[in-house]
C-alpha cells in the first residue's frame, strides 16, 4: 500500500506570512507549498510578465493551481511589508536588480530572505547570498534553499530531500521549522559556499548530460557524475568551502533530478543543442558555465568539463569536437 505524503494543514506549529518573489515554475511551487502548510502567502510579480499575468487571470499555470487564499500582487512594498519570510525565485542574473528594488522601496527589518534559485552572477562571480548581504541584509537574515526536487514530482506527492543553508545556525533551524513536511525532508546546511557553488554547478553538468543524451552517449553519464563532482569540489575548496559539499544534496544529490529527468530544463537544453535545435525555456547552466569558468581562471582551478561547456556555447562548437578535445587531454591520476 503506497505511503500518503500529503501535507496536513496543521503540520507546522507556527503559521507565518510568506511572500514569494517570482512567478516561474519553482516560485509558483513554493507559493503552493507554503499555502499547503497553512501559511499566509503573497506572490509578487511584475505587470506585463507572462507568468504573472497568467496567474492573475486563471490562478493556475501548467504546474500548480492556486487557491483563492493566495494573494497575487504587483506591489513590491506591499508584498514585502506583509511578510515574515521572503522567498526569492527569479533568474539568477536579475537577482541584483531585484535586491535593488527591495532595498530602495521596502523595509526588510526583522525579516528573513531565502534565495531559492541556483546560479552565480557572471559580472562579479558572486554567490547569490553574497549579493543579498551586499544590499545591507544582516547575516542572520539570509538563507539558501537548495537540493533536488521537481515541481512535477512534488505536486503528485513524490517526496524528496533538500537542505537549508546560511550564515547562522539559528536561521537555518528557523527556516526548516517553517517549511518542513512529510513531502520534503530538510537537512541543516553547514557550508554556504559549497552549497551555493555546488547547487549552481549541477546545472552545468545537466547541460553536459543533455548533450550526451543527444549524442546517444548515455553510458558516459557515470563518468560525468564522477569527474564533474570532482572538479566542482576543487572550485569549492579554492573559494574556502568544504570540498565534500560537492558530494552532498546541493550537487551530486541533485544529479538524478538534473542529469536524467525529463523535467530538467538544463538537460533538455543540452539535448536540443546536440540535436541542432533551439530550446527557449530558462536553463541557468548556460550562464553558470560562464561564471564558473571565470572563477576557475581567477582561482587557477582545473575545471575541464565546465570550461568545455562554456567554450561550446560561446564558440557554437559541435559537441563531438568538444568531446574529442576532452578525451585528448594529457593523462593523469584520478585523485590528483
Secondary structure, DSSP 8 states (H G I E B T S, - for coil): --------TT-SSS--EEEEE--SHHHHHHHHHHHHTT-EEEEE--TT-HHHHHHHHHSB-SS-B--TTSEEES-HHHHHHT-SEEEE-S-GGGHHHHHHHHHHH---TT-EEEE-S--B-TTT--BHHHHHHHTT--GGGEEEEES---HHHHTTT--EEEEEEES-HHHHHHHHHHH--SSEEEEE-S-HHHHHHHHHHHHHHHHHHHHHHHTT-GGGHHHHHHHHHHHHHHHHHHTTS-GGGGGSTTTGGGHIIIII-TT-HHHHHHHHHHTT----S--HHHHHHHHHHHHHHHTT---HHHHHHHHHHHHT--HHHHHHHHHTS----TT-
